[in-house]
Amino acid sequence: MKAVVGEEALSADDKLALEFLDRFEKEFVGQGAYEARTIFESLDIAWELLRIFPKESLNRISPKVSYFSYLAQLRRLQADFQILAEFYPRKSKTEQQPKEDKKEEKKEENLIDA
C-alpha cells in the first residue's frame, strides 16, 4: 500500500496499520526455527503489538479481556522486579553513610594540606 499510494498520502490510522503489519510479521509470525516460546509469551507479543493502536480503536476487544491482559502483564513485571531486587538489593541509609563520611574526610584532608 505504501508503494502504491506513497507514504505521504497515508492517514495516521493507515501508518499505524502498516507499522503493526511490519512488526507482526517480524516479531510474531517470524518466530525463529530455534525459538521456543510458550503460548503466554506469544500472547504477550500479540498484546504488545496491539498497543500500537490507540485504546479507543480496539473496540472489538471486550474491556474485560483487555483488563485481564494488562493485569497479567503487570503481574509478570512485578515478578521480574522481584527477581531483580534479589540480585541487586538496595542499600540501607546506614550502609551509604560511610561513603559520605569518607568524602567529608577527604575534604578535610584537602583543607589541611592547603
Disulfide bonds with the S-S distance in Angstrom:
none
